[in-house]
Amino acid sequence: VANPCFGLDFQATAEIHARLRAARDAGCGVLLISEDLDEILALASRVLGRGADPFRMASAGALVGVPAFMAVIAASAVTAPMLFALGVWMIGFGGGLFGHGTLTATMNLAPKEHTGLALGAWGAVQATAAGLAVALGGVIRDLASGLAWPQGAAAGQPVSGYMLVYGLEVLLLLATVAAMAPLLRRRVGAVSPA
């Protein structure tokens, strides 16, 4: 279902959400595509609220990012707009999984009286990391595009700088997954209280 509630009032939106939940509860698969971040986060919260591990969700988001960035790199090499669009969509999807998983893990680990502080700290870290990543990615792209590249199709082209930045992103995502592995192993070995 793509943007099922776009432009609808609150009552109609609630009715559509109730029908989607009823279909889901009846065993139907429901794929929701929406531009409404609140709608997407509400669905993701229900998934996590049913016992999904936020560390696994964050790791899955990072893993989705690896083929996503590789698709964007490959799309520029073969001039494939649909592959580029798929890669961009996957980057957004993986980023959403990662962000929601890390936010939920942060909130779960915070003492109840400090959940607001935990939310603020998570947001500050996310915003700072995103700002630094964009700035550093831009500098790397500009430097790589300005270098004297060997003769060939990508020589001196801006796309070569982007390919370098996206290649670094793939390596950083793999490092993120490796860094999260101990959290996943700890969670698998944890015994839930009876």
C-alpha positions, 0 to 999 in steps of 0.5 A, spaced: 500 500 500 503 506 497 501 512 501 494 510 503 493 516 508 495 521 504 491 527 504 485 524 509 483 526 515 484 523 522 478 519 522 479 516 515 486 515 517 485 511 523 480 507 519 485 505 514 490 503 519 485 499 523 484 495 516 491 494 515 492 491 522 486 487 521 489 484 514 496 483 518 493 480 524 489 475 519 496 473 516 496 477 510 503 480 508 502 488 508 507 492 505 506 499 507 510 505 503 509 512 505 512 519 505 509 520 512 515 518 517 510 518 523 506 512 520 512 508 518 515 509 525 508 507 528 509 501 524 516 499 526 514 501 533 509 495 533 514 490 530 519 492 535 514 492 541 512 485 539 519 483 541 524 484 535 531 486 537 533 493 536 540 491 535 538 486 530 534 491 526 540 496 526 544 491 524 540 489 518 539 496 516 547 497 516 547 490 512 542 493 507 546 499 506 552 495 503 548 492 497 545 499 496 551 503 496 554 498 491 548 498 487 549 506 486 556 505 484 554 500 479 549 504 476 554 510 475 558 505 471 553 502 467 548 508 466 542 504 469 537 509 472 533 504 475 538 501 479 540 507 481 533 509 484 533 502 487 540 503 491 537 510 493 531 507 496 535 501 499 539 506 502 533 510 505 530 504 508 537 501 511 538 508 514 531 508 517 532 501 520 538 503 523 536 509 526 529 506 529 533 500 531 539 504 535 533 509 537 529 503 540 536 500 543 537 507 546 531 508 549 530 501 552 537 502 556 536 508 559 533 509 566 525 510 566 527 517 569 532 519 563 528 517 557 528 524 555 535 525 556 537 519 552 532 521 546 536 528 546 543 525 546 541 520 541 538 525 536 544 530 538 549 524 536 545 522 529 545 530 527 552 531 529 554 524 525 550 526 519 553 533 519 560 531 519 559 525 514 556 530 509 561 535 510 567 530 510 564 526 504 563 533 500 571 534 501 573 527 499 569 527 493 571 534 491 579 532 492 578 525 489 574 529 483 580 534 482 586 529 482 589 527 476 586 520 474 589 515 469 586 516 462 579 512 462 572 513 462 572 516 469 578 520 468 576 527 472 569 526 472 565 528 478 562 521 478 569 518 480 569 522 487 562 519 489 564 512 487 570 513 492 565 516 497 560 511 496 566 505 497 568 508 503 561 508 506 560 500 504 567 499 508 564 503 514 557 500 514 561 493 514 565 496 520 559 498 523 556 491 523 562 488 525 562 493 531 555 491 533 556 483 533 558 483 540 551 486 542 548 481 537 552 475 541 550 478 547 543 478 546 542 471 543 546 468 549 541 473 554 536 469 558 529 473 559 527 473 566 521 468 567 
